[in-house]
Amino acid sequence: MIQIRKAGKKDYDGIWEIFESVIKTGDTYVFDPRTNKEALSKYWLAPHMKTYVAEEYGKLLGTYIIKPNQTGLGAHVANCSYMVHPNAQGKGIGKKLCEHSLENAKNLGFKAIQFNIVVSTNQAAVNLWKKYGFKIIGTIPKGFNHLTLGYVDAHIMYKEL
Amino acid sequence: MIQIRKAGKKDYDGIWEIFESVIKTGDTYVFDPRTNKEALSKYWLAPHMKTYVAEEYGKLLGTYIIKPNQTGLGAHVANCSYMVHPNAQGKGIGKKLCEHSLENAKNLGFKAIQFNIVVSTNQAAVNLWKKYGFKIIGTIPKGFNHLTLGYVDAHIMYKEL
């Protein structure tokens, strides 16, 4: 059974395994495909964010973070990022993480969730977020430097909670 | 004569004077109006940003920062923030800072500049950016918690260089 829970220090290696295998394709996330393990603490386990993991039989299969998208007077809008281990695709983990984050964001007092850079060519992600009520509120022309396609547009997506 | 130059450690107090008087109105910037002086280093003089000041006769009248808006595969788009001391309004300092930043961003190799949260009620700023070729590429519904008006929309503005 897949359980979603808050991440702790002991999860660092498991999260890194997901993170590394997800970013190396350079087609969905802004993180440099050559990011090293030490930098994970800054990108995925920083003090200003909350990190969660999806676990099954002691193995981490997915993870997400939630944080204020802006400081101060913009801090009522959350920002989330989700990753699923490539070997665990098709088990509905992305959906589970998304559902957990929507509930969680609301409980944490956020009024909305905003994604700042959804790669336009990542149609699976765009469709998933739309299914959960996210709308494209803007598009950054050539906002993402895709590893194989070069500069492609990136969407800003938003959902009021 | 107004000169724009890179900021150094000796400028901390002068920048803080601008920063403090600008954010206290809570109607244009996300920074919490109660931000303390120590936090300025994180918001305006952090290692991942470059900070500039507009100086006249040894007095700092304005400042701006430039940084990558995203890490890695989104780092070709810059993000800038500008502040002018309320007592120095009407001297064209905002325009000078904007012009300097456009030239500077290009020289630094950025392909575009993106503003993530331009308060929709700050019509002067919206008009200034439009004059310099920035387009509204998206609007965050109720994205800004205005100190007197409550939640108001915030624009995402973008200009290709």
Contacts between the chains, C-beta under 8 A, distances in Angstrom:
chain1	res1	chain2	res2	distance
A	26	B	73	6.3
A	29	B	72	7.9
A	29	B	73	7.4
A	30	B	70	4.6
A	30	B	71	5.5
A	30	B	72	4.9
A	30	B	73	4.9
A	30	B	74	4.1
A	30	B	75	7.7
A	31	B	71	6.2
A	31	B	72	5.1
A	31	B	73	7.4
A	32	B	71	6.8
A	32	B	72	3.5
A	32	B	73	6.8
A	33	B	72	7.8
A	35	B	72	7.2
A	43	B	71	7.3
A	70	B	30	4.6
A	70	B	116	7.3
A	70	B	117	5.8
A	71	B	30	5.5
A	71	B	31	6.3
A	71	B	32	6.8
A	71	B	43	7.4
A	72	B	29	7.9
A	72	B	30	4.9
A	72	B	31	5.1
A	72	B	32	3.5
A	72	B	33	7.8
A	72	B	35	7.2
A	73	B	26	6.3
A	73	B	29	7.4
A	73	B	30	4.9
A	73	B	31	7.5
A	73	B	32	6.8
A	73	B	144	5.8
A	73	B	145	4.4
A	73	B	146	7.3
A	73	B	147	7.4
A	74	B	30	4.1
A	74	B	117	5.4
A	74	B	143	6.3
A	74	B	144	6.0
A	74	B	145	7.1
A	74	B	154	7.2
A	75	B	30	7.7
A	75	B	145	7.9
A	76	B	145	5.8
A	76	B	151	7.6
A	77	B	140	6.8
A	77	B	143	6.0
A	111	B	142	6.9
A	111	B	151	7.6
A	112	B	140	8.0
A	112	B	141	7.4
A	112	B	142	7.3
A	112	B	143	8.0
A	114	B	140	6.5
A	114	B	143	7.7
A	116	B	70	7.3
A	116	B	116	7.4
A	117	B	70	5.8
A	117	B	74	5.4
A	137	B	138	4.7
A	137	B	139	6.4
A	137	B	140	6.5
A	137	B	141	7.5
A	137	B	156	8.0
A	138	B	137	4.7
A	138	B	138	1.8
A	138	B	139	7.3
A	138	B	156	5.1
A	139	B	137	6.4
A	139	B	138	7.3
A	140	B	77	6.9
A	140	B	112	8.0
A	140	B	114	6.5
A	140	B	137	6.5
A	140	B	156	7.9
A	140	B	158	6.3
A	141	B	112	7.4
A	141	B	137	7.5
A	141	B	158	7.0
A	141	B	160	6.6
A	142	B	111	6.9
A	142	B	112	7.3
A	142	B	160	7.8
A	143	B	74	6.3
A	143	B	77	6.0
A	143	B	112	8.0
A	143	B	114	7.8
A	144	B	73	5.8
A	144	B	74	6.0
A	145	B	73	4.4
A	145	B	74	7.2
A	145	B	75	7.9
A	145	B	76	5.9
A	146	B	73	7.3
A	147	B	73	7.4
A	151	B	76	7.6
A	151	B	111	7.6
A	154	B	74	7.2
A	156	B	137	8.0
A	156	B	138	5.1
A	156	B	140	8.0
A	156	B	156	6.2
A	158	B	140	6.3
A	158	B	141	7.0
A	160	B	141	6.6
A	160	B	142	7.8
